[in-house]
């Protein structure tokens, strides 16, 4: 890996600049062209070198009052349907199926963020809309880490 790509690898491990063209700025910092940065990131993703490229939301700073992981007991024949209902809601940032089931019955997971409504109100609404009555709310009590592993300085 050349020096420019090493700099790029180090840069994309941190915060993406909040500017109109963040990849152009990163390209300038790494001594590369913007199209090289985009092609390199795409190549790393396709090759499996870069598994995930995503945002880390600092909920409190974004105005959310409370957050909770909610686990749902959903029968196999309704998981996709209910997953789509949950995922369509703006208060839900994550919605995924996990096996094996938590406590042998909870397989659908949602991360819910309350801003105007409480998590309890949002969960009640989701429960009613999807006709799912068995769930557990796992409240965020304390946040330990909001950073990812750094492989390049």
N, C-alpha and C positions, 0 to 999 in steps of 0.2 A: 504494500500500500504506500503510495507516495505521500509526501508531507501535506499536500492540500487535502487529500482524502482523510488523513489522520486528523487534521484540524476540523474537518467537517464532521467526522465521527464524534469527536469531543464536543462539538457545538450542538449537535442534535440530541445529545444526552441531557442537555439542560433546557432552560426555557426558550421557547421560540419567540423571537422579538415581535412585539405588538406594533407592527408597521404595515403599511400597505403591501409591500412585497418582501416578506421575511426571508424567502429563499435567495433573493438578490443580495440582501444584506449579508446573509451567511456565506454566499459565494464570494463576495468581496473580502470578507474576513479570512476565508480559506485560500484566497488567491485563485479561485476558479470562476468559470462563467456560470451564470444562473442555470442554463440548460444542462451543464455538466453536473451541477448539484442535484437537480431533479432526476436526471438519468442515473446518477450514482445511487441515490436513495431507492429508486425503482428497482435497480439491479440488486441491491442488497436485500430488498424485500423478496424478490423473485427467487434469489439464491438461498433464502432462509437465514442469511446473516443477520438481518434486521427482522425480528419476529413481530414487532409491534411498534406503531408510530401513533401516539395518542396524546391527549391532553390530560393533565392532572388538574382537577378543579379544586380550588381552595374554597370550600363551601361557605364558610363564615364570611370571607372577604367578598364573596359573590352575592351576599345578602340572604342566604338561606338560614333559617332559624334552627332547624333540626333536620336530622338525617337518620335513616334506619334501613337496615337490610330486612326485607320481609321474605319469609320462606312460605311457600304455598303447597298444599297437598292437592295435586291435580291428577286425575286419571289419565293414562297414556293416550286415549283417543281424543282428549281435549287439550293437550299441551300446546300444540301449535296455535290453535284458535285463541286460547287464553293468553298465550305469550304475545300474540299480535295485539290483543286488546290492551295489555299492560304496556307494551313497548310504544304504543301510539300516544301515550300520555306524556305531557311535557314534564311532569313531576318525577318521571321514572328515567333515570340515566342509564341503568343497566337492567337487562332482563335476559335470563339464560336458564337453561336446563342443566342440572348437575346430577350425575349418577356416580356412585350409589346414593340413594336417597338419604337425606339427613333424618335421623330418628325413624328410619324405614318408611317414611311417607312423604317428606317434603322434598320435592324435586325441582320446582320452579322458584327462582330467586329473582327478586327485584331490589334495586337500590332506589329509595324514595327520598326526595328532598322537599321539605316544607318551607314555603316562603309566605304566601298569604294564608294558606290553610295549614293545619297541623298534620303531622304524619298520620295520626289516628283518623282524621277526617278523610284524608286521601285514601288510606287503606280501606276504610268503610265503603267509600265510593267504588273503588276497584273491586272489592268483594261483591258488591251488589251488581255492578255491570257485568262481571264475569260469572256470577253465580257460583262463587267459591267461598265456602264458609270456614274451611279449616286452614289456618295460617298462624304463623308466629312472627311477632315483631321483635327484631333483635336491634335494640337501640344503640346508637353510637354514644358511648359514654366518654371515651377518651381516645384521642388520635395520637398514634405513636410515630408514624412515619408518612411523609408525603414526597419521598424522593425515590428515584430508581438507582439501580446499581450503575456505577461509573466505570467504564472500561478504558476510556481514553481521557487523559487530563485536558 
